[in-house]
Amino acid sequence: MTIIPLFAMLILVACKPRGAEIKIGVSAPLTGDISALGQSTKNAILLAQDEVNAEGIKVGDKTMKVRFIIEDDENKPESTATVFQKLISQDRVVAIIGSQSSKCSNAGAPIAEAAMVPQVSPWSTNPNVTKGRTFVFRACFIDSFQGKVVAQFATEKLKARTAAVLYDIASDYNKGIAEVFRDEFTKTGGTIVGFETYNTKDTDFSAQLTKIKGAKPDVLFLPNYFNDVPLQVQQARKLGISAAVLGSDSWDNPQLIKLGGDVMNGASFSNHYTPDSENPASKAFIAKYQARFRMLPDAAAALTYDSVYLVCKAIATAGKADPKAIRDAIAATKGFQGVSGVITYAGNGDPQKGAVVIKIVNGKFVFDSAVNP
């Protein structure tokens, strides 16, 4: 009996013809530690799906509907791998949107690449997600750019000369951007006086923060998820740490304010877009999202919405619902006006995009400044 390796099986399945309905897979953290982000993802998918299907996608001489198959990856790499395998081998999707966290996208990317099914991650900023791959894309900037943005904000806007970092060492995203910030802040002439770690699900950061307090940093950088940061800031302030607090795009969720309250006021973080944007596409998206879901969309929702339209536009451009043709059309995308900004690909799966810095003022996210590559 001949045994066919899993990746080879996925390739064979992916090459089989699809049905009359265009199926696109979605891998999202609907449950788990960042389930609020999963809800944002689902909201954006449902909104975009209804809009796309109102007109349909022109494929050859047919106008076709699209169906998004949303699966829960629980924000766990092992669950993400199972989701990707199901979407490709059982559902026979033509593309996959997701996942959101870098650790999960890093688990799904090799499977999508081997099966030659295009993957677009909305929110995964770790460089390794797309590195060396031709079928894997993202709708967001990468951490080498984001870390530089935060480091420059610390030195130029806050006039900081010393910084401390506390990050989750078990997460690809947290570890990656912490290291980039460390290197970029040092390049500006600053000094890293504390570089402390913790493990996912830890809730007591007193030992690390006590060390940081003794170093008296000008800024405290917390490149961690919105569900962890409020407790870290609360414990830091309770210990008497007065440093300015900075974060990254993983802060962008209403839960950050809900969990942290007033202690988060004055903190700043880098992000993909701002609800204050004057971009007509952004304003229209925000209005529709608010009307339907009664809340402001976070960056993950905006990036997911953009990912949907990137894929659907690629299908229309290719003129067929074929994974290889869709991949080629995505790679050739230039000047795509998304709600999170303009997206252009130039030789790899990383778009050329700018960033914004958001400041928390009276419990609200307020635009501070914009930074372009």
C-alpha positions in Angstrom: 0.0 0.0 0.0 1.3 3.5 -0.9 1.3 6.0 1.9 0.7 9.6 0.8 2.2 12.3 3.1 -0.4 14.7 4.6 0.9 17.8 2.7 0.8 15.8 -0.6 -2.8 14.8 0.1 -3.7 18.5 0.7 -2.1 19.4 -2.6 -4.1 16.8 -4.5 -7.4 17.8 -2.8 -6.7 21.5 -3.3 -6.3 20.9 -7.0 -9.8 19.2 -7.4 -12.4 21.4 -9.0 -14.7 23.4 -6.7 -18.4 23.6 -6.9 -20.6 26.4 -8.2 -20.4 28.2 -4.8 -17.1 30.0 -4.0 -16.0 28.9 -0.6 -13.4 30.9 1.4 -12.2 29.6 4.8 -11.7 31.7 7.9 -9.6 30.7 10.9 -10.3 32.9 13.9 -10.1 32.8 17.8 -13.8 32.5 18.5 -13.0 31.1 21.9 -10.0 31.2 24.1 -8.0 34.0 25.6 -8.6 36.6 22.8 -12.1 35.6 21.9 -13.1 39.3 21.8 -10.9 39.5 18.7 -12.6 36.5 17.3 -15.9 38.2 17.6 -14.5 41.3 15.7 -13.3 38.9 13.0 -16.7 37.3 12.7 -18.5 40.6 12.6 -16.3 41.9 9.8 -16.7 38.7 7.8 -20.5 38.7 8.0 -20.7 42.4 7.1 -18.4 41.9 4.0 -20.1 38.7 3.0 -23.5 40.4 2.8 -22.0 43.3 0.8 -20.2 41.0 -1.7 -23.2 38.8 -2.2 -25.5 41.7 -2.8 -23.8 42.0 -6.2 -22.0 38.7 -6.5 -18.5 38.1 -8.0 -18.1 38.0 -11.8 -16.3 34.8 -12.6 -16.1 34.3 -16.4 -19.6 34.4 -17.7 -21.2 33.7 -14.3 -22.0 35.9 -11.3 -21.3 33.8 -8.2 -22.0 34.0 -4.5 -19.3 33.6 -1.8 -19.7 31.6 1.4 -17.2 32.0 4.3 -16.7 29.0 6.4 -15.6 30.3 9.8 -13.8 27.9 12.1 -12.6 28.4 15.7 -8.8 28.0 16.1 -9.0 28.9 19.9 -5.8 31.0 19.5 -3.9 27.7 19.7 -1.4 26.7 17.1 -2.4 23.0 17.2 -6.1 23.9 16.7 -5.1 26.2 13.8 -3.3 23.4 12.0 -6.5 21.2 12.4 -8.7 24.1 11.1 -6.5 24.7 8.0 -6.4 20.9 7.2 -10.2 20.8 7.4 -10.8 23.9 5.3 -8.5 22.6 2.6 -9.2 18.8 2.5 -12.9 18.7 3.5 -14.4 22.1 2.6 -12.1 22.6 -0.5 -11.9 26.4 0.0 -10.2 28.5 -2.7 -8.5 30.7 0.0 -8.1 31.1 3.7 -8.4 34.3 5.8 -6.6 34.0 9.1 -5.5 33.5 11.6 -5.1 36.6 13.7 -2.3 35.9 16.1 1.2 35.3 14.7 1.7 32.0 16.5 -1.5 30.6 14.9 -0.7 32.0 11.4 2.7 30.5 11.7 1.0 27.1 12.3 -1.3 27.4 9.4 1.0 28.9 6.8 3.1 25.8 6.0 -0.2 23.9 5.4 -1.6 26.5 3.1 1.8 26.8 1.3 2.1 23.1 0.7 -1.5 22.8 -0.5 -1.0 25.9 -2.8 -4.1 27.6 -1.3 -3.6 31.4 -0.8 -3.7 32.5 2.9 -4.2 36.2 3.9 -3.7 36.9 7.6 -5.4 40.2 8.6 -3.5 40.9 11.8 -0.3 38.7 12.1 2.7 41.0 12.1 5.5 38.5 12.9 7.9 38.4 9.8 8.1 34.6 9.8 4.5 34.2 8.8 5.2 35.1 5.1 9.0 34.5 5.0 10.0 32.2 2.2 6.4 31.6 1.1 4.6 32.4 -2.1 1.0 31.6 -1.2 1.0 33.4 2.2 0.1 37.1 2.5 -0.9 39.6 5.2 -3.1 42.8 5.2 -1.0 44.4 8.0 2.5 45.9 8.4 5.2 43.8 10.0 6.9 44.0 13.4 10.2 45.3 12.0 8.4 48.4 11.0 6.0 48.6 14.0 8.9 48.2 16.5 10.7 51.1 14.9 7.6 53.3 15.0 7.2 52.7 18.8 11.0 53.2 19.5 11.0 56.5 17.5 7.8 57.7 19.3 9.5 57.0 22.7 12.7 58.9 21.8 11.3 61.7 19.7 7.9 62.4 21.2 8.4 61.3 24.8 12.1 62.2 24.9 12.8 58.9 26.6 16.4 57.8 27.2 15.8 54.6 29.1 13.2 51.9 28.6 12.1 48.6 30.1 10.2 45.8 28.4 7.9 43.1 29.8 6.6 40.5 27.3 5.1 37.0 27.0 8.1 34.8 25.9 5.7 32.0 24.8 4.1 34.1 22.0 5.8 34.6 18.6 4.2 38.0 18.3 5.1 39.4 21.8 8.7 38.0 21.7 9.3 39.3 18.1 8.2 42.8 18.6 9.9 43.1 22.0 13.2 42.2 20.4 12.7 44.7 17.5 11.8 47.5 20.0 14.9 46.7 22.0 17.2 46.8 19.0 15.6 50.0 17.5 15.5 51.9 20.8 19.2 51.1 21.3 19.9 52.4 17.8 18.4 55.7 18.6 20.9 56.1 21.5 18.5 54.9 24.2 19.3 52.3 26.9 17.3 49.2 27.7 17.4 48.9 31.5 15.0 46.0 31.9 14.0 43.1 29.5 11.7 40.9 31.5 9.5 37.9 30.4 6.5 36.0 31.6 4.5 33.0 30.4 1.0 32.9 28.9 -1.7 32.9 31.5 0.5 34.3 34.2 -1.3 36.9 36.4 1.3 37.9 38.9 4.0 40.2 37.4 5.3 41.6 40.7 8.7 40.0 40.5 9.5 41.3 37.1 7.9 44.8 37.7 9.9 45.1 41.0 13.1 44.7 39.0 11.9 47.2 36.5 11.0 49.7 39.2 14.6 49.6 40.5 15.9 50.5 37.1 13.7 53.6 36.9 12.9 53.6 33.1 11.5 56.6 31.3 9.1 54.3 29.4 7.6 50.8 29.9 6.9 48.9 26.7 4.2 46.2 27.0 3.8 44.4 23.6 1.2 42.1 24.9 -2.5 41.3 24.2 -5.3 43.5 25.4 -6.4 40.9 28.0 -3.0 40.9 29.8 -2.0 44.6 29.6 -4.5 46.2 32.0 -3.4 43.9 34.9 0.2 44.6 34.1 -0.3 48.4 34.2 -2.4 48.2 37.4 0.4 46.2 39.1 3.1 48.6 37.8 1.3 51.7 39.1 0.6 50.0 42.4 4.3 49.4 42.8 5.0 53.0 42.1 6.3 52.8 38.6 5.7 56.2 37.0 7.1 55.5 33.5 5.1 56.3 30.4 3.4 53.2 29.2 3.7 52.2 25.5 2.2 49.3 23.6 1.6 47.8 20.2 -1.3 46.9 17.9 -2.3 44.0 20.1 -3.8 46.6 22.5 -6.5 47.5 20.0 -9.7 46.1 21.5 -12.4 47.8 23.6 -11.6 45.2 26.3 -8.4 47.1 27.1 -10.4 50.0 28.4 -13.1 47.9 30.0 -10.5 45.8 32.0 -8.1 48.6 32.7 -10.3 51.6 33.4 -8.6 55.0 34.3 -5.2 53.4 34.8 -4.9 53.1 31.0 -5.3 56.9 30.5 -2.2 58.5 29.0 -0.8 55.3 27.5 -0.1 55.1 23.8 0.2 52.3 21.3 1.0 51.7 17.6 -1.9 50.6 15.4 -3.0 49.9 11.8 -5.8 52.5 11.5 -7.7 55.0 13.6 -11.5 55.4 13.9 -10.8 59.1 13.5 -9.7 58.5 9.9 -10.9 60.9 7.2 -10.4 58.2 4.6 -13.9 57.9 2.9 -13.6 54.1 2.8 -12.8 53.9 6.5 -15.6 56.3 7.4 -18.1 54.3 5.4 -16.9 51.0 7.0 -17.1 52.4 10.5 -20.6 53.7 10.0 -21.9 50.4 8.6 -20.1 48.4 11.3 -21.5 50.6 14.1 -25.0 50.5 12.7 -25.0 46.7 12.6 -23.0 45.7 15.7 -23.4 48.8 18.0 -19.7 49.2 18.6 -16.6 50.8 17.0 -14.6 48.3 14.9 -11.1 47.6 16.1 -8.1 47.2 13.8 -8.6 43.4 13.5 -12.1 44.0 12.2 -10.8 46.6 9.7 -8.0 44.4 8.5 -10.3 41.3 8.2 -12.7 43.4 6.1 -9.8 44.4 3.9 -8.7 40.8 3.6 -12.1 39.8 2.4 -12.1 42.4 -0.4 -8.5 41.6 -1.3 -9.4 38.0 -1.9 -12.7 38.8 -3.7 -11.1 41.4 -5.9 -8.4 38.8 -6.8 -11.1 36.2 -7.8 -12.8 38.8 -10.0 -9.4 39.8 -11.5 -8.4 36.2 -12.1 -11.8 35.5 -13.7 -11.9 32.1 -12.0 -12.1 30.6 -8.6 -8.8 28.8 -8.8 -6.3 29.0 -5.9 -3.2 29.5 -8.1 -4.9 32.2 -10.1 -6.2 33.9 -7.0 -2.7 33.8 -5.5 -1.2 35.5 -8.6 -3.9 38.2 -8.6 -3.2 39.0 -4.9 0.5 39.2 -5.5 0.0 41.7 -8.3 -2.2 44.0 -6.2 -1.1 47.6 -6.4 -2.8 50.6 -4.7 -5.7 48.7 -3.2 -7.7 51.3 -1.1 -8.7 49.5 2.0 -10.3 50.8 5.1 -7.0 50.3 7.0 -5.0 52.1 4.3 -3.5 51.6 0.9 -2.2 48.1 0.2 0.5 47.3 -2.4 2.5 44.1 -2.7 6.0 44.3 -4.1 7.6 40.9 -4.5 6.4 39.2 -1.2 3.4 38.8 1.0 4.1 41.9 3.1 2.2 45.0 2.1 3.8 48.4 2.0 1.7 50.3 4.6 1.9 53.0 7.2 1.1 53.0 10.9 -0.6 55.3 13.4 0.0 56.0 17.1 -3.1 56.0 19.3 -3.2 57.7 22.8 -5.8 56.8 25.4 -7.5 59.9 26.6 -10.5 59.8 29.1 -11.1 56.1 28.3 -11.1 56.6 24.5 -8.7 55.8 21.7 -7.5 59.2 20.2 -5.4 59.6 17.1 -1.9 61.0 17.9 0.2 60.8 14.8 0.9 58.9 11.5 4.1 57.2 10.4 4.7 56.1 6.8 7.4 53.6 5.7 
